[in-house]
């Protein structure tokens, strides 16, 4: 049997979520030879919204219409937060580069200048976010104007209820009308799924049938809101064609995970990152890694066993927390799963959670993760960088609670931008 071929690169990105994909994008765009490896299932849980910051302090649930003012307050109160290690200009530059790339990949985003967007959710609440997919933007405009709007859900589809949205919004947006439809050719199904519906709507035949059913219920509504299901690979064209057939504004309402917008991101990354030179090992993992001073890292990757060896000058660790597999919670301690790096965590497991599940402060376990230096290098036991050319980005970083602060995508993109920049500087 011949010896396994060694693939050499400048930078290996471990992780195929938002942070890992952003790091691969930034590195490849700067002329680096990049390998990206990871299981991309986690990203299908993404809502598709791009949050930068909407809530701080979390315990007070204070909302920020200006995300940049919110970040300034956050870093003043929490100097160990990852945002505190990045200049605001760099955060903005990273987000702009990311959004430009996504538009080129067929997923355009819309945003206001200098302030968050208000967007209606499938629970009927209003969320503040920095940027929304183009297919959701007409919903932000309709919410602002309170135009007569028809909300649609589908028999057999769980997680979205037009009636609940209308009930929650009845004082703020009184002219909401409801319709529960059968999705074309899925009549009588006890359960239907947005992914199947989205792929069906990429066919003109299904769009014609759905448009006919919606027009029959329109009754003068100026906008139509429906679950996020307007195609996957060509959502812009699906939305435009369906809106023209209906004769009214059309918008998607972000729903519960797993989501169609998450699938769009996954497929866009898998399609577009290799096109800019990223060697992508999707649905694979790193089984072992070794480090030799002056020679970088040697990684063994594959699906069920080592099938490929990669020699890399540097590594960006973007493996996420518990769902992504970057962190593992044992009976007593939380550990980092690949490099065995020290994890910042409560001293005792009994302190991981507060007594009340819905405690407004969140739980201490939400802030666990890797501590880093100013170059986004994880610290070892001696509080010095564990490896000169190992960097970390995304939710695996300590001292942040991205879910409650509504900053997940912004944190992922900004820290990936900073980690790649640090690699280049070193």
Beta strands, then each sheet from edge to edge (+ up, - down):
strand 1: 6-14
strand 2: 34-38
strand 3: 109-110
strand 4: 117-120
strand 5: 126-129
strand 6: 132-133
strand 7: 149-154
strand 8: 176-181
strand 9: 223-227
strand 10: 249-253
strand 11: 279-282
strand 12: 285-292
strand 13: 296-302
strand 14: 308-317
strand 15: 327-329
strand 16: 334-336
strand 17: 390-392
sheet 1: 11+ 2+ 1+ 14+ 13- 12+
sheet 2: 11+ 2+ 1+ 14+ 17+
sheet 3: 3+ 6-
sheet 4: 4+ 5-
sheet 5: 8+ 7+ 9+ 10+
sheet 6: 15+ 16-
end
